[in-house]
Amino acid sequence: MNTDVIQPYESGQITQTEAISKIQVPIKTFMLKQTKTEDLNLFLSLSKQEEIKEINTDKLLSLGLQVIVPAFVTSELKRAFLIGFLLFLPFMVIDMIVASTLMSMGMVMLPPSMISLPFKLMLFVVVDGWSLVMEMLIKSFYT
């Protein structure tokens, strides 16, 4: 995109209209590779176009950005929510264990979050949480 579109546009070799039409193909290709079929079908049906069975990048490049961009954003938001939810689950379990332990010991006035926070941080460090988050993010672009 840089050598074919951005540099020629900045040097004045092509117009803005030409740059926009040339840059759409690689952007659409990237977005379609990351978009789930059901998300694309949602926006195809909203725009009163025919739904598809599977994403074929060559065939779908004729679609407008008004369909591809929201489908891509929706797919990425779903992935982000899934990552957040998978991070939240073990922390919620720790909170429940700490709260029930404190209640059984009669320490009702002690906030469970004060005790569970160090355990959450320790768990995140022990399982190398940042590596797991980055790995999941990167793998989401290859599946």
Number of C-alpha atoms within 10 A of each C-alpha: 13 9 8 11 19 17 14 14 18 12 9 10 12 14 13 14 9 12 19 13 10 15 15 15 16 12 15 21 16 14 22 22 16 18 21 18 18 16 18 24 20 17 19 19 13 10 11 9 13 8 14 14 8 11 17 13 15 11 8 14 17 10 12 11 15 11 19 23 18 17 25 22 15 18 20 18 12 14 15 15 12 12 14 12 11 12 15 11 11 14 18 13 12 19 20 15 14 20 20 15 13 17 14 10 9 10 13 12 8 12 12 20 15 11 15 19 15 11 16 18 12 12 15 16 12 9 10 11 14 11 11 13 15 11 11 14 14 11 10 13 13 8 7
